[in-house]
């Protein structure tokens, strides 16, 4: 199919996964870990999932420079010129902007799917059909498309999309975006039936997202427009240019900077079994449980009078607990975390506090 040659995928895998601390660390973030015991890491599973839909030569990996060796070891089939190393952490808007400018220089007819590397998809055939429907829509419309997930609980860690008028099939106009509401508002959203979780998976033509960034985030656009298109076709010249241009960009998400402002945003409601594996509770929900509803991540545990816990312990240490309910217990690389699952949104603050008090030692 000719249109397939103009389809690209960008897999973003530069985050440090701090909400899975201490199991996920700055030197080995969650996307490089086999969390599900399948023999493939989250990054590898993301790559496997997209291979049948996108030519191998059109798959790009966006990550931080410090993860070069991890990416190359886990995806040895990806050539160096398809791995774009961010010289600084600047959230998703600059990351997506660079990918879009890079792709547009190579293929003016390009369309692209952008996906994080840490998602779990359980119904891959439905994922494939949803992606194909999404590509067909954005290739015939000047649209910014995201996948919407039916919420199963009033989650405060996700963004929400309110759907408007139906356009075609499972695709509707977006009425509003709300980023990470408080619990009471999340309950209202779920009860209304009009709101879907924002999956963080996006589809658009390269020219459409470039123009949207120029309109809504001109400072970021000007950083990438400063180079002639020929620079993006020369791998070494591009690296040299990005080393200066990328760190100058503001740190902001594509949701805040573009999706919440644009008037050509659409949502495709999907049912392919999505989990962004963003929290310990998400991993708990996804994992097999024993008769006491406890989850153990390939570790040695003796649990007495204990229910609803998740244990993730590196090494051969034996963990013995009594009377523990709905807790996270994780021990890795010199850090022991014991935290109620209900308080897991505080883990990012704990990581920051540890960094302030002890430096980078436990990051």
C-alpha positions as CSV (number, residue, x, y, z in Angstrom):
1,X,0.0,0.0,0.0
2,X,1.4,3.3,-1.1
3,X,0.0,5.2,1.9
4,X,1.9,2.9,4.3
5,X,5.2,4.2,3.0
6,X,4.2,7.7,4.3
7,X,3.2,6.5,7.8
8,X,5.6,7.0,10.6
9,X,5.8,6.1,14.3
10,X,7.5,8.0,17.1
11,X,8.0,6.0,20.3
12,X,8.8,8.3,23.2
13,X,10.9,6.6,25.9
14,X,12.9,9.4,27.6
15,X,11.1,9.6,31.0
16,X,12.5,8.4,34.3
17,X,9.3,6.7,35.6
18,X,9.6,8.3,39.0
19,X,6.1,7.2,40.1
20,X,7.6,3.6,40.1
21,X,10.5,4.6,42.4
22,X,12.5,2.9,43.7
23,X,12.0,0.0,41.2
24,X,12.3,2.4,38.3
25,X,15.3,4.6,38.6
26,X,17.0,7.4,36.6
27,X,19.6,4.9,35.3
28,X,17.1,2.2,34.5
29,X,13.5,3.6,34.0
30,X,10.4,1.5,33.8
31,X,10.3,1.4,29.9
32,X,13.5,-0.6,29.9
33,X,12.1,-3.2,32.5
34,X,10.2,-6.4,31.9
35,X,7.4,-5.5,34.3
36,X,5.0,-8.2,33.1
37,X,7.4,-11.2,33.0
38,X,6.9,-11.7,29.3
39,X,10.6,-11.7,28.4
40,X,10.2,-8.3,26.7
41,X,10.5,-4.9,28.2
42,X,7.8,-2.2,27.8
43,X,9.9,-0.5,25.1
44,X,10.3,-3.8,23.2
45,X,6.6,-4.5,23.5
46,X,5.8,-1.1,22.1
47,X,8.0,-1.7,19.1
48,X,6.6,-5.2,18.5
49,X,3.1,-3.8,18.5
50,X,3.7,-1.2,15.8
51,X,5.9,-3.3,13.4
52,X,3.0,-4.7,11.4
53,X,1.6,-1.2,10.8
54,X,4.6,0.9,10.1
55,X,7.6,0.2,7.8
56,X,10.7,-0.5,10.0
57,X,12.5,2.3,8.3
58,X,9.8,4.8,9.5
59,X,10.0,4.0,13.2
60,X,11.8,6.6,15.3
61,X,12.8,6.2,19.0
62,X,13.0,9.5,21.0
63,X,14.9,9.2,24.2
64,X,17.5,10.8,26.5
65,X,21.2,10.6,25.6
66,X,21.9,8.7,28.8
67,X,19.7,5.8,27.6
68,X,21.6,5.3,24.3
69,X,23.1,2.0,25.3
70,X,19.8,0.7,26.7
71,X,17.9,1.4,23.5
72,X,20.5,-0.1,21.3
73,X,20.8,-3.2,23.4
74,X,17.0,-3.7,23.6
75,X,16.3,-2.8,19.9
76,X,19.4,-3.7,18.0
77,X,17.4,-3.8,14.8
78,X,16.9,0.0,14.9
79,X,19.8,1.8,13.1
80,X,21.4,4.8,14.8
81,X,19.8,7.4,12.5
82,X,16.4,6.3,13.7
83,X,17.2,7.1,17.3
84,X,16.9,10.7,18.3
85,X,18.6,11.6,21.5
86,X,17.1,14.6,23.4
87,X,20.0,16.6,25.0
88,X,17.7,17.8,27.8
89,X,14.3,16.9,29.3
90,X,11.7,19.3,28.0
91,X,8.4,17.3,28.3
92,X,6.4,16.2,25.2
93,X,5.9,19.3,23.2
94,X,9.6,19.9,22.2
95,X,10.0,16.1,21.8
96,X,7.1,15.9,19.4
97,X,8.1,19.1,17.6
98,X,11.5,17.8,16.8
99,X,10.1,14.5,15.6
100,X,7.6,16.3,13.4
101,X,10.2,18.6,11.8
102,X,12.6,15.7,11.3
103,X,9.9,13.6,9.6
104,X,8.4,16.5,7.5
105,X,11.9,17.2,6.0
106,X,12.1,13.7,4.8
107,X,8.5,13.2,3.6
108,X,6.1,16.1,3.0
109,X,3.2,13.6,2.8
110,X,4.0,12.0,6.1
111,X,1.4,11.1,8.7
112,X,2.5,9.9,12.2
113,X,1.5,8.1,15.3
114,X,3.1,9.2,18.6
115,X,3.1,6.7,21.4
116,X,4.8,6.5,24.8
117,X,6.9,3.4,25.4
118,X,5.4,2.5,28.8
119,X,1.8,1.5,27.7
120,X,0.3,-1.9,27.9
121,X,-2.1,-3.0,25.2
122,X,-3.9,-6.3,25.9
123,X,-6.0,-6.6,22.7
124,X,-3.5,-6.0,20.0
125,X,-5.8,-6.8,17.0
126,X,-8.2,-4.1,18.2
127,X,-5.3,-1.7,18.6
128,X,-4.3,-2.4,15.0
129,X,-7.7,-1.7,13.6
130,X,-8.0,1.5,15.7
131,X,-4.7,2.8,14.5
132,X,-5.6,2.1,10.8
133,X,-8.9,3.9,11.3
134,X,-7.1,6.8,12.8
135,X,-4.6,7.0,10.0
136,X,-7.4,7.0,7.4
137,X,-9.1,9.9,9.2
138,X,-6.1,12.1,9.7
139,X,-4.8,11.5,6.1
140,X,-8.1,12.9,4.8
141,X,-8.6,15.7,7.4
142,X,-6.5,18.5,8.9
143,X,-7.0,16.9,12.3
144,X,-5.2,16.3,15.6
145,X,-6.4,12.9,16.8
146,X,-6.0,11.2,20.2
147,X,-7.3,7.9,21.5
148,X,-9.9,8.1,24.3
149,X,-10.3,5.3,26.9
150,X,-13.5,4.6,28.8
151,X,-12.7,5.4,32.4
152,X,-13.1,2.6,34.9
153,X,-12.6,4.7,38.1
154,X,-12.3,8.4,39.1
155,X,-8.5,8.5,38.4
156,X,-6.8,11.8,39.3
157,X,-3.6,11.0,37.5
158,X,-5.0,11.1,34.0
159,X,-6.2,13.8,31.7
160,X,-9.9,13.7,30.6
161,X,-11.5,14.4,27.2
162,X,-15.1,15.5,26.9
163,X,-16.5,14.3,23.6
164,X,-18.7,16.4,21.3
165,X,-20.4,15.6,18.1
166,X,-19.7,12.3,16.3
167,X,-17.8,12.7,13.0
168,X,-17.4,9.2,11.7
169,X,-17.2,5.7,13.2
170,X,-15.8,6.0,16.7
171,X,-14.3,9.4,16.0
172,X,-15.9,12.6,17.6
173,X,-15.0,16.2,17.9
174,X,-13.4,17.1,21.2
175,X,-15.4,19.5,23.4
176,X,-13.0,20.0,26.3
177,X,-9.7,18.8,27.7
178,X,-9.1,18.7,31.5
179,X,-5.7,17.8,32.8
180,X,-5.6,15.7,36.1
181,X,-8.7,16.8,37.9
182,X,-9.2,16.5,41.7
183,X,-11.1,13.5,43.0
184,X,-14.5,15.1,43.2
185,X,-14.3,16.4,39.7
186,X,-13.1,13.1,38.4
187,X,-16.1,11.4,40.0
188,X,-18.4,13.8,38.2
189,X,-16.6,13.1,34.9
190,X,-17.0,9.4,35.2
191,X,-20.6,9.6,36.2
192,X,-21.5,11.8,33.3
193,X,-20.5,9.3,30.6
194,X,-19.2,12.1,28.4
195,X,-15.6,11.9,29.5
196,X,-12.8,9.6,28.4
197,X,-9.2,9.2,29.6
198,X,-6.6,10.8,27.4
199,X,-4.4,7.9,26.4
200,X,-1.5,10.1,25.3
201,X,-1.4,8.3,22.0
202,X,-1.7,10.8,19.1
203,X,-2.1,10.7,15.3
204,X,-1.7,13.5,12.8
205,X,-0.1,14.5,9.6
206,X,3.4,16.0,10.1
207,X,2.4,19.3,8.4
208,X,-0.7,19.6,10.5
209,X,1.1,19.3,13.8
210,X,3.9,21.5,12.7
211,X,1.4,24.3,11.8
212,X,-0.4,23.8,15.1
213,X,2.9,24.2,17.0
214,X,3.7,27.3,15.0
215,X,0.3,28.8,15.9
216,X,0.0,27.8,19.6
217,X,3.7,27.5,20.7
218,X,5.6,29.9,18.4
219,X,8.6,30.0,20.7
220,X,9.1,26.2,20.2
221,X,8.4,26.4,16.5
222,X,10.9,29.1,15.9
223,X,13.6,27.0,17.6
224,X,13.1,24.3,15.0
225,X,12.3,26.6,12.1
226,X,15.7,28.2,12.6
227,X,17.3,25.3,10.7
228,X,17.0,24.8,7.0
229,X,15.2,21.6,6.0
230,X,18.5,20.2,4.7
231,X,19.8,20.2,8.3
232,X,17.2,17.6,9.2
233,X,18.4,15.4,6.3
234,X,22.0,15.4,7.6
235,X,22.3,13.3,10.7
236,X,25.4,14.9,12.1
237,X,24.3,18.4,11.2
238,X,21.0,17.8,12.9
239,X,22.6,16.5,16.1
240,X,24.8,19.6,16.2
241,X,21.8,22.0,15.7
242,X,19.5,20.2,18.2
243,X,22.2,20.3,20.9
244,X,21.6,24.1,21.0
245,X,18.0,24.4,19.8
246,X,16.4,21.8,22.0
247,X,17.5,22.9,25.5
248,X,16.3,26.5,24.6
249,X,12.7,25.2,24.4
250,X,10.3,25.6,27.3
251,X,9.3,22.5,29.1
252,X,5.6,21.9,28.4
253,X,3.4,19.0,27.4
254,X,1.7,18.8,24.0
255,X,-1.6,18.6,25.8
256,X,-1.2,22.0,27.5
257,X,0.5,23.7,24.6
258,X,-1.5,22.5,21.7
259,X,-4.3,20.0,22.3
260,X,-6.2,22.2,24.8
261,X,-6.1,25.2,22.5
262,X,-6.5,23.9,19.0
263,X,-10.0,23.8,17.3
264,X,-9.2,20.8,15.1
265,X,-8.9,18.2,17.8
266,X,-10.7,14.9,17.6
267,X,-10.9,11.7,19.7
268,X,-11.3,8.1,18.7
269,X,-12.9,6.1,21.5
270,X,-11.1,2.7,21.6
271,X,-11.6,-0.6,23.4
272,X,-8.2,-2.2,22.9
273,X,-7.4,-2.8,26.6
274,X,-5.2,0.1,27.5
275,X,-3.1,0.7,30.6
276,X,-0.4,3.4,30.8
277,X,1.3,1.5,33.6
278,X,1.9,4.9,35.2
279,X,1.5,3.9,38.9
280,X,2.0,1.0,41.2
281,X,-1.8,0.6,41.4
282,X,-2.0,0.3,37.6
283,X,0.6,-2.5,37.8
284,X,-1.3,-4.1,40.6
285,X,-4.6,-4.1,38.6
286,X,-2.8,-5.6,35.6
287,X,-0.9,-8.4,37.5
288,X,-2.1,-11.9,38.5
289,X,-2.9,-12.1,42.2
290,X,-2.7,-14.9,44.7
291,X,-5.6,-16.1,47.0
292,X,-5.0,-13.1,49.3
293,X,-5.1,-10.6,46.4
294,X,-1.4,-9.9,46.8
295,X,1.0,-9.3,43.8
296,X,4.6,-10.4,43.9
297,X,7.0,-9.2,41.2
298,X,9.3,-12.2,40.9
299,X,10.4,-11.9,44.5
300,X,10.4,-14.0,47.7
301,X,7.6,-13.1,50.0
302,X,5.9,-14.6,53.1
303,X,2.7,-12.6,53.8
304,X,0.6,-13.3,56.9
305,X,-2.9,-11.8,57.4
306,X,-2.1,-9.5,54.5
307,X,-4.2,-8.5,51.5
308,X,-4.2,-6.3,48.5
309,X,-0.4,-5.6,48.5
310,X,2.1,-5.4,45.7
311,X,5.7,-6.5,46.4
312,X,8.6,-5.6,44.0
313,X,11.9,-6.6,45.5
314,X,15.2,-6.9,43.5
315,X,17.6,-9.6,44.5
316,X,17.3,-12.6,46.7
317,X,16.0,-10.9,49.8
318,X,13.1,-12.6,51.6
319,X,10.3,-10.2,52.7
320,X,8.1,-11.2,55.6
321,X,5.1,-9.2,56.5
322,X,2.2,-9.6,58.9
323,X,-1.0,-7.5,59.0
324,X,-0.4,-5.4,55.9
325,X,-3.2,-4.3,53.7
326,X,-3.2,-2.3,50.4
327,X,0.5,-1.4,50.5
328,X,3.4,-1.0,48.1
329,X,6.5,-2.6,49.3
330,X,9.5,-2.1,47.0
331,X,13.2,-2.6,47.6
332,X,15.8,-1.8,44.9
333,X,19.3,-0.5,44.8
334,X,19.6,0.7,48.4
335,X,16.0,2.1,48.7
336,X,13.1,0.5,50.6
337,X,9.7,2.0,50.0
338,X,6.7,1.1,52.2
339,X,3.7,3.2,51.2
340,X,-0.1,2.8,51.2
341,X,-1.4,2.4,47.6
342,X,-3.8,5.2,48.4
343,X,-0.8,7.6,48.9
344,X,1.1,6.6,45.7
345,X,0.6,10.1,44.2
346,X,3.0,11.3,46.9
347,X,5.9,9.1,45.5
348,X,7.1,11.9,43.1
349,X,7.4,14.2,46.1
350,X,9.3,11.5,48.0
351,X,11.8,11.2,45.1
352,X,12.3,15.0,45.1
353,X,12.7,15.0,48.9
354,X,15.3,12.2,48.7
355,X,17.2,14.2,46.0
356,X,17.2,17.4,48.1
357,X,18.4,15.6,51.2
358,X,20.8,13.0,49.7
359,X,21.6,14.3,46.2
360,X,21.4,12.0,43.2
361,X,22.5,9.0,45.1
362,X,18.9,7.5,45.3
363,X,17.4,9.1,42.2
